Amino acid sequence: MDLSDFIHHLKAEFEDFHAVNLSEQTVLNEIEGWNSMHILLLVAMIDVKYNVLLSGEDLKGLGTVKELFELVKHRANL
């Protein structure tokens, strides 16, 4: 798993709310249209693609896409 693939998966998951400009520095809760539904979609996508289950507490402590990637990478032991 690398960061560019991870960002590509995020973009595909969230194309409905114009998250096409995602980068590793993107602050998750500052994405236009970001809400609890998108958090659930994010958790589901990460569970399916990376076999990593995240909690709301996990996500509350994250700021950027890169921080999310690092957490998923660590939990997946990749």
C-alpha positions as CSV (number, residue, x, y, z in Angstrom):
1,M,0.0,0.0,0.0
2,D,1.3,3.4,-0.9
3,L,0.0,6.9,-0.2
4,S,-0.9,7.6,-3.9
5,D,-3.1,4.5,-4.1
6,F,-4.7,5.3,-0.8
7,I,-5.6,8.8,-2.0
8,H,-6.9,7.4,-5.3
9,H,-9.3,5.1,-3.3
10,L,-10.4,8.1,-1.2
11,K,-11.1,10.1,-4.3
12,A,-13.1,7.3,-5.8
13,E,-15.2,6.8,-2.7
14,F,-15.9,10.5,-2.3
15,E,-16.3,11.7,-5.9
16,D,-19.9,12.7,-5.1
17,F,-18.8,15.7,-3.1
18,H,-16.0,17.1,-5.2
19,A,-13.0,15.7,-3.2
20,V,-11.0,15.6,-6.4
21,N,-8.3,17.8,-5.0
22,L,-7.3,15.5,-2.1
23,S,-3.7,15.4,-1.2
24,E,-1.7,14.1,1.7
25,Q,-2.1,17.6,3.4
26,T,-5.8,17.7,3.0
27,V,-7.5,18.2,6.4
28,L,-10.3,15.7,6.5
29,N,-12.9,17.7,8.4
30,E,-12.3,20.7,6.1
31,I,-13.4,18.9,3.0
32,E,-16.4,20.6,1.6
33,G,-19.5,18.5,2.4
34,W,-17.7,16.4,5.0
35,N,-20.2,14.8,7.4
36,S,-21.0,11.7,9.4
37,M,-22.3,9.8,6.3
38,H,-18.9,10.3,4.7
39,I,-17.1,9.1,7.8
40,L,-19.1,5.9,7.7
41,L,-18.3,5.4,4.0
42,L,-14.6,6.0,4.8
43,V,-14.7,3.5,7.6
44,A,-16.4,0.9,5.4
45,M,-14.0,1.5,2.5
46,I,-11.0,1.1,4.7
47,D,-12.4,-2.1,6.2
48,V,-13.1,-3.6,2.8
49,K,-9.9,-2.6,1.0
50,Y,-7.4,-2.8,3.8
51,N,-9.1,-5.1,6.4
52,V,-8.7,-2.4,9.1
53,L,-11.6,-1.4,11.3
54,L,-11.5,2.2,12.6
55,S,-13.6,3.7,15.3
56,G,-15.0,7.2,15.7
57,E,-12.3,7.8,18.3
58,D,-9.6,6.9,15.8
59,L,-10.9,9.4,13.3
60,K,-11.4,12.2,15.9
61,G,-7.7,12.2,16.5
62,L,-6.7,12.5,12.9
63,G,-6.2,15.7,10.9
64,T,-4.9,15.0,7.5
65,V,-5.2,12.4,4.8
66,K,-1.6,11.4,5.5
67,E,-2.3,10.9,9.2
68,L,-5.2,8.6,8.2
69,F,-3.0,6.7,5.7
70,E,-0.3,6.2,8.4
71,L,-2.8,4.9,10.9
72,V,-4.3,2.4,8.3
73,K,-0.8,1.4,7.3
74,H,0.2,0.8,10.9
75,R,-3.0,-1.2,11.7
76,A,-2.6,-3.3,8.6
77,N,1.0,-4.0,9.5
78,L,2.1,-3.1,6.0
